[in-house]
Amino acid sequence: MRIRSCHLPAAWRRLRPHGRRLLSTAPLVHLAPRVREALRNGEPVVALESTIISHGMPYPQNVETAREVEQIVAAHGSTAATVALIDGRIHVGLSDHELLRLGRGDEPVVKTSRRDMAAVLSQRLLGATTVAGTMLAAHLAGIAVFATGGIGGVHRGAETTMDVSADLTELGRTPVAVVCAG
């Protein structure tokens, strides 16, 4: 697969093909060992967003739900890869400690779409990825499938506010299959 460098930041241009998947050598992308191994072995991996953990549900239900979704993915023969921005890196596949950091509310968490990624990474903030942010991270990691509960759309009054979710643009831009419940 050939990546056109004009579409990716300089640090992300150091992606190299590994079979049909891309395994990142970029310093900005951290693959959890289980995700790296699954990709290396050609096993199915499903990306999951993290905004639902930090912004969508109260603690502790948010962390319990995230763990349950990961278990459901695993029960169906895939490796779950929840995505978040942590300490200046895109983490693809989170540890229990990282899930708790997102969910407890002890520290501020930035709701992170594609447009926010550079700022969150450069400031080493804790960022929970939206659909658009997760799609980009999944693509960079070589993950072909992303599952989510819902995608954003065109909001009421968009003809005057131009309030259109970045998810719609990302669906047309990033080659990741999105499985969505609503």
Salt bridges, closest charged atoms under 4 A:
ASP87 OD2 - ARG101 NH1 3.27
ASP96 OD1 - ARG67 NH2 2.65
GLU98 OE2 - HIS91 ND1 3.19
GLU107 OE2 - ARG101 NE 2.91
ASP116 OD1 - ARG115 NE 3.56
ASP163 OD1 - HIS155 ND1 2.93
GLU170 OE1 - ARG114 NE 2.80
GLU170 OE1 - ARG173 NH1 3.65
